Structure formats: structure tokens, C-alpha cells
Amino acid sequence: MKVILENQQLSQCENFLYLDGIAYQDANCTADVVRRIGLASGIVSSLSKMWEAAGISKTTKVFLHKSTVQAIVVYNSATCRPTVRSEDNKNLRVFEVSVLRKICGLSRRNRRRHVDIMKEL
């Protein structure tokens, strides 16, 4: 569709940043999901001493996780929700479980199911 403003045709872009989320012409949210996981990973890394601190309760760690890490990942998700692929959902779940493992002081070698970890927290 051509849009003409003051006798000049406006160019159409393939993507743009809107409310801190990337909107794509084809409505694919994969790149934005990857971007958000990357942003949240940076926060998780910067809080690594807090995740490992024995003097901080798991309840406090979970609260901090929900208020910072989760907020970054799900911010503006309402605009992407209809187009999120199952692969994107899987990546989001894997990231979520990795953070919850850090909160519990576990690694994948501990062989604890993510369902059990979520129940604990």
C-alpha cells in the first residue's frame, strides 16, 4: 500500500521499535524474544552474587526475579502474544528454568525436574 504525504511517497520499513519492543512487518516476534532474553540475561549476570548469597532468602530472590528479570522478558508481550511460536515459548521456558535453578543454587547436573523447582519456589 502506497502512502503519499505532501506529494511524497513514504517508505515502508520492515521493523521498528515500539514501546521498547521490535515490531516486524511480518508479525514474527522471534527476534524480539531473543532480544529480551539477552537483556534479561545481562540482568541475571549482574545479580550473580545476589543469587549465590546464602543470607538472602529464596522468597526475596524470587521477588527480585519477578520484579526485574521477568518484567524485562514479558514487557510488551501483549503485542507479540498472537504470533509467538512454540519454539519461542520453549526458549522462554528454558531461560526461566535456568534462572530458577540459580535461585535454588542448582545446576543441570543436579537432575531436578523444573516442575519440582517451581513448586519449591
N, C-alpha and C positions, 0 to 999 in steps of 0.2 A: 504494500500500500504506500503510495506516494503522499507525502505531507509537504505542502508548499506554504511558506510563510513569507510574506512581503516579496513575492515573486522569486523566492529562492527555495529550492528543494532541500529539505532537511535530510541528513544522512541517518541511516538506521544503524544502531550499534548492536553487537551480539550479546554484550553483557554490561551491567553497570552495578555500582554499589548503591544499595538502597537500605536504609536503616541498619547499616553495618552488616548486611548480607549481600551476597552477589546474586543478582537476578539475571538469568540467562534467557535468551530468546526462545530456546527450545524447552524451557522449563525444567531442565535437568539440574538437580541440586548436588550432584556428586562432588563437584569441585568445592562448593561451599561447605559441605560436610567435612571434607578433608581439611579445608582451611580452618574450620572451627576446632577440629580435633587437634590440629597443630597449635593453635592459640592456647587451648586448654592444656596441652602437654607442656607448654612453656610454664604455665602457672604451677602445674604439678611438680615440675623440676625445681622451680624456685621455692616451693614449700617442702622440699625433701627432708629437711631437718625436722620440720614440724611433724611429718608423717612418722618419723622414726622416734620421736620423743616419747619416752616412757611416762613422763609426768603429765602428759595431756591425755585426757580420756578419749575413748573411741567415739563417744557421743559428741564431743567437741570437734573431733576430726571429721565426723560425718556432717555435722552442721557446716563446718568450713568448706567441705567438699561441695555440699549442695548450694551454698551461697556464692561460691566463686567458680569452681570448675564446671559444675553442671549448668550454672547460669550462662557461662560462655558458650557451652555446647548447644544448649537449647534456645538461646536468644534468637528471636526472629524465625523460629522453626514453623510457626503457623503459616508463613508464606510458602514454605517448601513442602509441607506435610503431604499434599496430594501427589507429589512427584518423587518422593524419596523411594529409592529402590530397595529391594530386600538386602542387597549387598551393602548399601549404605547403613541400613539398620544393624546389620551384623557388625560392621566396623564400629558403630557407636556402642554396641553391647560389649565388644571386646575391649574397647577403651575404658568403659565404665567398670568392668570387672578388674582390669589391671589397676585402676586407682583404688578400688575397694580392697584388693589384695595388699596394696601398700599400706592402707589404713590398718589392716589386721597384722601387718608385718609378715606376710606370706609371699612366697614366690610360686611359680607354676610347679616347681618340684615338690611342693608340699602335697600336691594331688588332692586338693579340697575342691569340691564342686562349687560353682559360682552360686548356685541356689542356697547352699549351706552358708556361704559367706554373707549373702544378702540377708538371710534370716538372722544371722548373728548380729549384724549391724542394724 
